Structures are given as C-alpha cells and as structure tokens.
Amino acid sequence: MYKKCAVYLSVSLLVLPLVSVGAGPDTPAVSPLQLTIEQLSQACPALPVSLDAAAQTLLQAFYRQQQFTQAWSSPGRLDALLVQLEQLADDGLNPASYQLASLRSFAQQPPAVTQQAECQDILISHVYLQALQHLQYGRLQQAKVEPFWQAPSQPEALVPAPAAAEDALLALAVFGLNDLPAAFQYARPALAQYQSLRRTYAQLRQQPLASWSAVASGPLLRPDMQDARVPELTQRLVSEGYLPTTATSVDNRYEPLQVAALKAFQQSHALQADGIVGAGTLAALNVSPFERREQLRVNLERFRWLAHNLEATSLLINVAAGQLTYYQAGVPVWQTRTQVGRPLRPTPLLKSQITRLTLNPRWSVPPTIFREDKLPEIRRDLGFLSKHELQIFDREGNQLEAEQVDWDNPGFIQLRQSAGPKNPLGQVALRFANPFSVYLHDTPSQQLFEKAPRAFSSGCVRVEQALQLSQQLLSEAERERVSTLLATGKTHEFRLASPMPLLMSYWTAEVDSAGQLQYLADIYQHDAALLAALDSARL
C-alpha cells in the first residue's frame, strides 16, 4: 500500500551495489548454481510444483543479484529464517505449508554433495521469496477466491506494473538476507486494520480455546419474557464475559441484566442492538469459538489484499459492514453508513474511479428489478405505475400508456421515474465504470440506515449522507456550481475535475478504534470458501 512506497525505495537503494557488482567483468559466465537453476527440473526433480515458470524467473533474478552464489550458506541464516516462518502463524498463515520440516532437516544436517546443496539452497530461497510475497499481496489471488473486478482504465500511477512489484520484492529479499526480521516486518502490510487484527489474533491463538454451549432455537425471546432457554443464554453470555460468572436467571425470566449483556453482544457482532433474540442473534451466539478464531485468519488474508489495492486518497466501502470511509493521504477523515445488496442481489467487489455525478437523477428501472419486483406489482394493479410516478417507454424511446402494453408479455419496454422526492436515487448518484450497472446514490429510505446488517438494495450502494459525500469530492468552485444545478430540480450530469478512486471490499472481522474486536455478518457467505482455500493452499 501507499505506506510501503518509501520503504521499498529505501530498500532498493540499499541493494543497488549488489546489482552493479553482478555486472563486473570478472563474473563467471555460468556458475554451477546458475546451471542448476537453468536445468531445474532435471537437476532438482524433488522441488515443489509451486516452483513454476514465474517462480523460476523470480529465483533467477534473485540469484543474479547474488552473482549465482548460495544464499543460505552463511552460519545462522537458515535458523533465522525458520524463526520468521514460524511467526507466520500470527499472520494467519500455516508455517507447515512453507516446507518447514524440510528446512529444519537442512539446518540440522547440511549436505555434503554439491548439487544437493544447490537444490536445497534453491528450495530455501523459493520458500523465502514466496513467504515475503504472501505477506505483501496475500496467500491467495483474490479474484480466484472471491469475485473481484478492477477497471481496466485505471491510471498507470494507481496500478503498479507487475515488473515494479517484482523489483520491489527482489530488493526487499536481497536486503533481508542480512536482516530477516526487518524484511518480514517490511513485507507485512502497514495497514492499520491488518496490524491491529494481527495483534489480536496472535493473542487469541496463544490462549486456550474458549468453550460455550449452543442456545436452543425457538420463538423470539423479548425482554421480560419467561423462556426455558434463558439459563442457556445467561451461561452463553457469561462464557464470553458479557455477564459476570455469578449471573443467574430467576424463574427463567429474561431480565434487564441479561438484556443489557445481549445488547453489548449484538453491538460487537454488528447486529441490531435491540436485546431481542431472533434468528440472526441466535445464529451469532451459536458460532463456535474455533470458527470465530478462524474468522480472524480469513480476514487477515483479506486485509493483505486490501493493503495492496487501497489508494492513499480514496473511498473505501466495506460491503459486509455497510460502511463507507473517505481516506486522505492514508488517513480516514470521514465516514458514513451505507445500504448494500441483499444476498440474492449482492453488491459486487471492485476497484474503479468515480468520474461524474448525476444531479437530480432520473431512475431507469434495471431489467432484473423490472422483471422480479415491478412487473408482479403492475400485474396486480395498474395503479402501481401512477402511484410511483413510473413512465413507460418502448425500444425507440416513445412514451406509452399503461393500456398499450400487454403486461403478460410486455416485450422490450423501459420504466423510468423522473427526479423528485419519490425517486429511489434521491438527489445525487455517483457514477463509476463497472460492468454491473451499479453506482452509489442517495435514497429516501433513510430509516433503513438504523438497521443492522444493512443488506437491502438490489446491488447498488445507498449512501446515508450522499450529498455530503459528493461535497468531499469537489473543489470550492465545483461545490457552488453543483449547488446551483441541484436547486433547478432538473437532471444534470456533472463530470469531476479529479476522479476519485473507489474500492468496494469485504471483510467480516476488525478491531475498532477503541481496540475492541468486532465481528460482522458474512452476508454473502464468503468466509467458508476463503477458509477452505487457505487450508488447501500448499507451497
């Protein structure tokens, strides 16, 4: 991310002398180690399959900077690497998947045969490079595990070229041979979310796993009700410290002490803090301690992706939380709530740029919403159209009357709603390139921002303070112009002088500003697939 740029530059400068030494006239044309690398599959057939063509190219570049000499023959260097690999457990990565057993055997009994020593050195370097790469960019490729789309027209300055990322990795790896703890620390994301969650996960990982029993299902449990499940609920809240160990229930009554404790639980799990035990709260209560701990590991991987994708000045949306944050120079300066797509119509995860505002927008009903939501209502009552101020247009843009349409087989028609207080887009829509026909927009459904979780839309992102957000993106002169255009009540397109990077991401656990661990609803059920992919990943 942006905070690493200065670090990488410094590291690159440190290794420049190593690069220049390799170009000297006395360098052997082909060293034995170079021959081994060039004939790797024949010379070292036992190397892992992860050492593919791309990894071999990276290895060649790494050893070229070492003048094709062994990197791990220095006393104590391999032992120091083993320490760093073991500490990857605190990053939610599995140290055993980094050939730890093989590397330990190498440290205990160095080989006597030259080619065997070269093959071992190559394996160690491969593990080392991969570990640094996984810390910087993620153990997995995001787009292969969770759907993620990136605008192809991103300015070059915002998208580091693969060659530049590889150069930075090599510079860090070469520098790190003499200071492995520093290299691994540099590779870890400086992102605040990552650092705080890593500390919390490391603490939990070293503690005995908590234990609690499930709360039985049943009807809604409201304050002051009597229910046989109240003792179960009380013990469940005691087990995580929401109630003192002396807490009891009298006559199975759901009393104020338990209600207050449940509200605290709901707040820390991004649920509606109403003290009512409904389906969502019951599901959260019954997640096992092991699953909760694994949830942190999943989100450490997501934060590695986030650190790579987040620009210093940008808008960041956590879809799972229904929250938008505005960053300036890497610092969060403004935040608001959002409503996102419900599970059957999820909000896509993507990286793009907001380039224009639609002021007093008209709403053209998307095909899915027309087919699944509006058409059934119209078939029941043609008055639905006038009630919601919807106009009908044919393929050529000609306006039609409701009686002219066969609503059992309407063919290609378009419903549109003019700007106004009933328009679901409110006063402003923020547009950005994407293939999903989604955007950020204002909404008249302000009451839904008080709910949690806030998955109500058909894929677009409703912003609680949309006008204030648009003001954040404008210069003083632009703000005056936009205010004038808004006052007309007519639809206007307004192109931003400076496009704003937008990242729509997804994570389900974080540590808040008060240092408290917060769990978020996995509204799109992404966690299980990501966890399975992490567990099956091998070097």
C-alpha positions, 0 to 999 in steps of 0.5 A, a space after each residue: 500500500 501507499 505506506 510501503 512506497 518509501 520503504 521499498 525505495 529505501 530498500 532498493 537503494 540499499 541493494 543497488 551495489 549488489 546489482 552493479 557488482 553482478 555486472 563486473 567483468 570478472 563474473 563467471 559466465 555460468 556458475 554451477 548454481 546458475 546451471 542448476 537453476 537453468 536445468 531445474 527440473 532435471 537437476 532438482 526433480 524433488 522441488 515443489 510444483 509451486 516452483 513454476 515458470 514465474 517462480 523460476 524467473 523470480 529465483 533467477 533474478 534473485 540469484 543474479 543479484 547474488 552473482 549465482 552464489 548460495 544464499 543460505 550458506 552463511 552460519 545462522 541464516 537458515 535458523 533465522 529464517 525458520 524463526 520468521 516462518 514460524 511467526 507466520 502463524 500470527 499472520 494467519 498463515 500455516 508455517 507447515 505449508 512453507 516446507 518447514 520440516 524440510 528446512 529444519 532437516 537442512 539446518 540440522 544436517 547440511 549436505 555434503 554433495 554439491 548439487 544437493 546443496 544447490 537444490 536445497 539452497 534453491 528450495 530455501 530461497 523459493 520458500 523465502 521469496 514466496 513467504 515475503 510475497 504472501 505477506 505483501 499481496 496475500 496467500 491467495 489471488 483474490 479474484 480466484 477466491 472471491 469475485 473481484 473486478 478492477 477497471 481496466 482504465 485505471 491510471 498507470 500511477 494507481 496500478 503498479 506494473 507487475 515488473 515494479 512489484 517484482 523489483 520491489 520484492 527482489 530488493 526487499 529479499 536481497 536486503 533481508 538476507 542480512 536482516 530477516 526480521 526487518 524484511 518480514 516486518 517490511 513485507 507485512 502490510 502497514 495497514 492499520 486494520 491488518 496490524 491491529 487484527 494481527 495483534 489480536 489474533 496472535 493473542 487469541 491463538 496463544 490462549 486456550 480455546 474458549 468453550 460455550 454451549 449452543 442456545 436452543 432455537 425457538 420463538 423470539 425471546 423479548 425482554 421480560 419474557 419467561 423462556 426455558 432457554 434463558 439459563 442457556 443464554 445467561 451461561 452463553 453470555 457469561 462464557 464470553 464475559 458479557 455477564 459476570 460468572 455469578 449471573 443467574 436467571 430467576 424463574 427463567 425470566 429474561 431480565 434487564 441484566 441479561 438484556 443489557 449483556 445481549 445488547 453489548 453482544 449484538 453491538 460487537 457482532 454488528 447486529 441490531 442492538 435491540 436485546 431481542 433474540 431472533 434468528 440472526 442473534 441466535 445464529 451469532 451466539 451459536 458460532 463456535 469459538 474455533 470458527 470465530 478464531 478462524 474468522 480472524 485468519 480469513 480476514 487477515 488474508 483479506 486485509 493483505 489484499 486490501 493493503 495492496 489495492 487501497 489508494 492513499 486518497 480514496 473511498 473505501 466501502 466495506 460491503 459486509 459492514 455497510 460502511 463507507 470511509 473517505 481516506 486522505 493521504 492514508 488517513 480516514 477523515 470521514 465516514 458514513 453508513 451505507 445500504 448494500 445488496 441483499 444476498 440474492 442481489 449482492 453488491 459486487 467487489 471492485 476497484 474503479 474511479 468515480 468520474 461524474 455525478 448525476 444531479 437530480 437523477 432520473 431512475 431507469 428501472 434495471 431489467 432484473 428489478 423490472 422483471 422480479 419486483 415491478 412487473 408482479 406489482 403492475 400485474 396486480 394493479 395498474 395503479 402501481 405505475 401512477 402511484 410511483 410516478 413510473 413512465 413507460 417507454 418502448 425500444 425507440 424511446 416513445 412514451 406509452 400508456 399503461 393500456 398499450 402494453 400487454 403486461 403478460 408479455 410486455 416485450 422490450 419496454 423501459 420504466 423510468 421515474 423522473 427526479 423528485 422526492 419519490 425517486 429511489 436515487 434521491 438527489 445525487 448518484 455517483 457514477 463509476 465504470 463497472 460492468 454491473 450497472 451499479 453506482 452509489 446514490 442517495 435514497 429516501 429510505 433513510 430509516 433503513 440506515 438504523 438497521 443492522 446488517 444493512 443488506 437491502 438494495 438490489 446491488 447498488 450502494 445507498 449512501 446515508 449522507 450522499 450529498 455530503 459525500 459528493 461535497 468531499 469530492 469537489 473543489 470550492 468552485 465545483 461545490 457552488 456550481 453543483 449547488 446551483 444545478 441541484 436547486 433547478 430540480 432538473 437532471 444534470 450530469 456533472 463530470 469531476 475535475 479529479 476522479 476519485 478512486 473507489 474500492 468496494 471490499 469485504 471483510 467480516 472481522 476488525 478491531 475498532 478504534 477503541 481496540 475492541 474486536 468486532 465481528 460482522 455478518 458474512 452476508 454473502 457467505 464468503 468466509 467458508 470458501 476463503 477458509 477452505 482455500 487457505 487450508 488447501 493452499 500448499 507451497 
